[in-house]
Amino acid sequence: MLKVSKHRSLVGQLLLMTVAMFGFGFLLVPLYDVFCEVTGFGGRTNAVAAAVDEAPDLTREIRIEFLTTVNSYAQFEFVADVDSMTVHPGRMYAATFTAKNLAAGHKIAQAVPSIAPGSAAEYFTKIECFCFTSQEFMANEERTMPLQFIVSPELPDYVDTITLQYTFFDTAPVAANVEN
Amino acid sequence: MNTAAHDSHDHDDHGPVKGIRRWLFSTNHKDIGTMYLIFSLTMFFIGGLMAMVIRSELAIPGLQFVHPEFFNQMTTMHALIMVFGAVMPAFVGLANWMIPLMIGAPDMALPRMNNWSFWILPVAFSILLSTLLMPGGSPAGGWTMYPPLVLQTGNAFPFLIFSVHLMGLSSIMGAINIIVTVINMRAPDMSLLKMPMFVWTWLITAYLLIAVMPVLAGAVTMLLTDQFFGTSFFLAAGGGDPVMFQHIFWFFGHPEVYIMILPAFGVVSEIIPTFARKKLFGHDSMVYAASCIAFLSFIVWAHHMFTVGMPLTGQLFFMFATMLIAVPTGVKIFNWVATMWRGSMTFETPMLFSLAFVFLFTIGGFSGLMLAVAPADVQYHDTYFVVAHFHYVLVPGSVFAIMAGAYYWLPKWTGHMYNETLGKVHFWASAIFVNVTFFPMHFLGLAGMPRRIPDYSTQFADFNTIASIGAIGFGLSQLLFVWVLLTSRKGAKATDRVWEGSHGLEWTVPSPAPYHTFATPPKARIANEAFE
């Protein structure tokens, strides 16, 4: 009554489609990253050190604001040593941040940066940043961490303030932190 | 039926085996359809009980009956059970019962897989419901499972993920079965464009299921590995991004809402022509409209997340793409109205539910358009306005269509007419209470009441009380439906055609439909001409 062979190729195609769409779900991950990095959407900045030539534009002044947040599961104190600074595009500047491990144990932390407005992200380049690698802290250790950055002279005219925000995370799994 | 062909199949023509084995090992599309429908009704009542807990707690301001943590578990579980346990299996059940009968096939193409895809469901939902008894309770982070919140679920977390995997597996197998049946097993003279609308909308839905259920499976797998295997897909500390989950989830989630509504369009497109005693107006344009909706559903997902931060161009794109969906949907609404235009209408229960569907679904569609306006959505986002919107499209939308379909085909399933008076009482009670429940939620949302909260400011008190009264009324009205079902064999014997204006192959077989039908492929055109 039922001709199984007639169904086999169609079922095969449909199964293939299922597997392909499962793969596509995972493909969205690198696609999303590429999309964000190319466009700067979401305020992403460079995640590795970049080399840039200095060509200061002394006619323009940009206000850089530093914001710090500590993830609710990270037992840290984390502050910017200066709240804000005024910079010229094309000149390199340095700032420092201080973090303290409040836990009685050894911790590995990671700072995750974000730029606002998002459209300024591609013009804000970090030459050196404590966020490039994870940071190890002994129990109760306090440490000052460096940031070097440069704002590109090609920054659009309408931007006069850039906010650089860091969130400080404990890299141990969330589950482990919840139980603590 | 052709007796000569029937005789030659005598050795095949046996009734069902007796007892539990009939149901456990069944490969018969009618048995499996029945099981899907009963399963879905059970889940509808379990999810409904959770809704009663939610509405009781919200009836007056303050915390009275349940702890906030349990309240959150109720909202999460209510949604998961209603979406994956009640609405989706109900449509799969209708598809199992009716698609082979409508296209003149003897059974589903892959009957043993059919058995498997059903029996996975009770397992999946036992796993999900068992979390209610666990220390820490069931998932409470919302059915959308957004990280990082969902990663704090506790013991229930892997059970949630595994049950979602199983539901996906069941849906995908069901979808493959339906596509193969529709493509390969139609009556020889039934071309694709001659197929009934219910079959068409299910064919499109099945493709949607195959396209997006694996994406959901992928997303929840990433949650699982983030939690237990040290990956950082969504953990910012490890370079991931929680917002990415929302993109992947809604890439599944938006087509999912059409998976829940397209078969409803199909059911209503069968019923309105029957009781208007006219052919469906614009059959082919309905097919193109449904395909259009299915295509557009893949490019509008970010309208669920306007407030997470998105560039202006993105907001504009998703806003306009979303509004575009109103065009094919409008085509369908106008076609239903045109079908009724100058028809000689009667108002039996299935028709009443279908008419309420057209009217009330349109209200849900309009509030959807309001939510699609990106700047306005910032105000509406995560308020009761959203709750009102999706309940309008899901309850008087999908659920009413399922009810309509159940009343419409019940005489074909049981061989007896159900109690029409009780059916009408059930309809009017449902239609009134559904509006009493959900209409005030529009006002609450516009006034700023956030969703997913167990307590609220006193300014929202009165509308919440009205909504709670409506909800309890709606819940009790559904007991009438069970009563109608239980007494459905007591009514008068149904004719083969059942309804005066019905068309299609399913009405050429006796009522109740014999255990095996269409062992020999029928002539669809001749069968339909007999009804003219």
Boltz contact constraints between the chains, C-beta under 6 A:
constraints:
  - contact:
      token1: [A, 6]
      token2: [B, 184]
      max_distance: 6.0
  - contact:
      token1: [A, 7]
      token2: [B, 109]
      max_distance: 6.0
  - contact:
      token1: [A, 7]
      token2: [B, 180]
      max_distance: 6.0
  - contact:
      token1: [A, 7]
      token2: [B, 184]
      max_distance: 6.0
  - contact:
      token1: [A, 10]
      token2: [B, 180]
      max_distance: 6.0
  - contact:
      token1: [A, 11]
      token2: [B, 180]
      max_distance: 6.0
  - contact:
      token1: [A, 14]
      token2: [B, 176]
      max_distance: 6.0
  - contact:
      token1: [A, 17]
      token2: [B, 210]
      max_distance: 6.0
  - contact:
      token1: [A, 18]
      token2: [B, 172]
      max_distance: 6.0
  - contact:
      token1: [A, 18]
      token2: [B, 210]
      max_distance: 6.0
  - contact:
      token1: [A, 18]
      token2: [B, 214]
      max_distance: 6.0
  - contact:
      token1: [A, 21]
      token2: [B, 211]
      max_distance: 6.0
  - contact:
      token1: [A, 21]
      token2: [B, 214]
      max_distance: 6.0
  - contact:
      token1: [A, 21]
      token2: [B, 215]
      max_distance: 6.0
  - contact:
      token1: [A, 22]
      token2: [B, 214]
      max_distance: 6.0
  - contact:
      token1: [A, 22]
      token2: [B, 218]
      max_distance: 6.0
  - contact:
      token1: [A, 25]
      token2: [B, 215]
      max_distance: 6.0
  - contact:
      token1: [A, 25]
      token2: [B, 218]
      max_distance: 6.0
  - contact:
      token1: [A, 26]
      token2: [B, 218]
      max_distance: 6.0
  - contact:
      token1: [A, 28]
      token2: [B, 248]
      max_distance: 6.0
  - contact:
      token1: [A, 32]
      token2: [B, 244]
      max_distance: 6.0
  - contact:
      token1: [A, 41]
      token2: [B, 311]
      max_distance: 6.0
  - contact:
      token1: [A, 110]
      token2: [B, 237]
      max_distance: 6.0
  - contact:
      token1: [A, 112]
      token2: [B, 236]
      max_distance: 6.0
  - contact:
      token1: [A, 169]
      token2: [B, 237]
      max_distance: 6.0
  - contact:
      token1: [A, 171]
      token2: [B, 237]
      max_distance: 6.0
  - contact:
      token1: [A, 174]
      token2: [B, 151]
      max_distance: 6.0
  - contact:
      token1: [A, 178]
      token2: [B, 152]
      max_distance: 6.0
